[in-house]
C-alpha cells in the first residue's frame, strides 16, 4: 500500500507484518531480488544428501534424501517458471501480465546459473541414486514373488511407486528440447507403473513410524497428477517428432516391461525389442502399436512405419491418456491361481506377470501376457472322462482263439495282482478279434464310478509285458502318460522298480515291474500355453502349444524329454527345441493315430487303407 512506502521493519519478528507483503509470495520475491543465498543453500543440501546414500531405499537416511529431492525439484520449478516468464516462453502464459516479476540482467544470469546447478544435482547426482534404489527393489520383488513373501511384495511395490513419483517430479520442468532417450524412458515408465500399481485416492502412499506423514516419503497425489499432465504433451511430442526408430522401440518396450512384471526398467541381456509404429490419423497421434518382432537390433537410421489401423491382438501404448492396452483390454496382474500353476511356473518361472483377460466362457479364461507373444488358456477341472469307444468286455474264458492263445497268460498276472481291489477293473477290447500274428493287444480300463475311458493298456506278446497309461485332460484334449510297466527295461520312461525289503521273492513276470496301474492323481485345472508365430524360436510358422513333459511321458524317450522342450503346431506335429541354446538341432515328431502292424498283423495294409 502507498501508506507503507519507504517504511522498514524495525524488529524481528516484525510488529508490522504488512511491511513484508509482496505481489506474490516471498520465494518468488527473493528469487527475483536476491537468489544467491537461496540457491547456494539448496545446492549444498543436494550435495550433502547424496553423501548420505547407503545404497538402499530401506535406510534411515532415505527420508532426508527424498525430502531434498522434493525440495530441489520444487525449487527448480520456481526458477524455471521465472526464466520462462521473463523470456516469454511459458507454456500457458502469454505476455507478462503479473507485476513484480521483472528480472534485471544480474538476477537473470544468477537464475540461469542456478538452474544449471539444480539440473546437475538432480539429474547427475540424485537421479542415478534413485535409479539404483529402484533396480535393487525390483530384484527384491522378483525374489519375493518366488518365495511368495506377500509382505515384501506389498512393501516393495509401494516403495517403487515412491521412487517413480520422485523421478517424475524432478523432470517436471524440462523443456521438449531437453528430453533425451533416458529421460523420456523415465517419464514413460513412471506413468505406466503409477497407473497400474499405485492405489490412487488413498489418504497416503506410505506411512512412517506407524503414522501417516506427507513429509516422510511421498509426493502428494495432486502434485504427481499435475506433473503427469505437464509432461505428457512433451513426451508425446518427443516420441512423435524427435525419437528415431531405435529410440521409439527402446522407450515403448520399457513401458511394456515395467507394466508386465516386477517393474524392471533394465532390459534382460540380449533382448531385441520389437519394432513399434505410429497409428494413422490425427486422433491417434499419441498412440503407438507393435508393428513386428525382430531377430536382431535395428539399424541406427530407420524410418518409423505407420499403421492404418490398430492390429488385432497388438500391444498399444496411448501416450494421450497414459494407458497401455492389449486386445482392447487393460493389463492386470495375472490371476494368482493361474500364476501359481505348475505348468505356468515351469514355463515362465516364478515371476510377476501382467496379462489381459481377452475371453471368458463357461469353462475357460483366456489371458494374453503383456510383453510376451504368449497366451494362457485356463481351463477348470474336466469332470468328464475320455469317450469309451470299445464295448467288448474282457473275459479270459470268452476270448477269440487268436487272443486266448497268448493274451491271458501275459495280462492275467498283472490284473490279478493290481486291478482287482477295491473292485475289479472293467476292461474293454476292440470288437474285431486280434489277428493270429498280432504282437500287441489294446484294452481300455473304465473308471469304476464314472462312464468313460480311464486307463489304456498295451499288452506285448513277444516281450510278455504290460504297459498302463493314464488319460489326462489338458485343455479338454486327452493325453496319455505311462504310469505302470511290468518290465521297466523296455519302456521309454525312466521308471525305478521298488528296492524296499520284500517278504517274498518277486514273481517271475514282475521282477522288473515299476509304478502302479491306479497311480492316477485327482483331476485339476489346466493351463494351456501357446505362443505366436512371431516368437523367434517358433519354426512352425503358426501358433504352437507347449506340451509339458508329463503329457509325453512314455511316448518319447526320457532322454529327449529332458533335453528338449516340445511344442505342438496347428497340424498336431511336434517340434522339440533344445533347452541348451548352444545346440542347433531341432527334433520333428509325427505321432501316428490308430492301429499299426503290431496290432493288426498282416491285415495292417487293409486297416491303413480303411478296407
Buried (B, 14 or more C-beta within 10 A) or exposed (E): EEEEEEEEEEEEEEEEEEEEEEEEEEBBBBBBEEBEEBBEEBBEBBEEBBEBBEEEBEBEEBBBBBBBBBBBBBBBBBBBBBBBBBEEEBEEEEEEEEEEBEBEEEBBEBBEEBBEBBBEBBBEBBBEBBBBBBBBBBBBBBEBBEEEBEEBBEBBBBBBBBBBBBBBBBBBBBEBEEBEBEBBBBBBBBBBBBBBBBEEEEEBBBBBEEEBEEEBBBBEBEBBEEBBEBBBBBBBBBBBEBBBBBBBBBBBBBBBBBBBBBBBBEEEEEEBBBBBBBBBEEEBBBBBBBBEBBEEEBEEEEEBEEBEEBBEBBBBBBBEEBBBBBBEBBBBBBBEEBBEBEBBBBBBEBBBBBBBBBEEEEBBBBBBBBBBBBBBBBBEEBEEBBEBEBEBEBEEEEBBEBBBEBBBBBBEBBBEBBBEEEEEBBBBBBEBBBBEEBBBBBBBBBBEEEEBBBBBBBBBBEBBBBBBBBBBBBBEBBBBBBBBBBBBEEBBBEBEBEEEEEEEEEEEBBEBBBBEBBEBEEBBBBBBBBBBBEBEEBBBEEBBBBBBBBBBBBBBBBEBBEBBBBBBBEEEBBBBBBEEEEEEEEBEBEEEEEBEBBBBBEBBEEBBEEE
